[in-house]
């Protein structure tokens, strides 16, 4: 079960910070509530007046993926990590480098449907969709059982 990066509490549903990429409980989900190290950079970008530029994000991602850096790359609340095999892990789902580039381009798009499709692809690879379906099935079964007992 995931834990909050701030308080360590185990929670079923975590919130991923768009600035630092860490996971938090409901109480610490806002950057101000978890002393986010990335919020100062975001404030500086807002002060300078640069908006979200998808092309620069794709260029930054391409530079990162082609570099020898082993640091994480954060894009639209998703965490990209290089693996020893050369594959890219996105939110604990394994992708080839080409797939990761496509996901990064989709996430950097202004098109909400492309962003949604990229997120669904990530969820399919890391098992989130299956967990969601399992939870939905348990809830549905519980409702049926309650209705039948009445």
Secondary structure, DSSP 8 states (H G I E B T S, - for coil): --B-TTT--B-SS-EE-TTT--EE-STT-SGGGTT-TTHHHHHHHHHHT----HHHHHHHHHHHHHS---S-EEETTEEEEE-TTS-EEETTEEE-HHHHHHHHHHHHSS-HHHHHHHHHHHHHHHTHHHHHHHHHHHHHHHHHHHHHH-
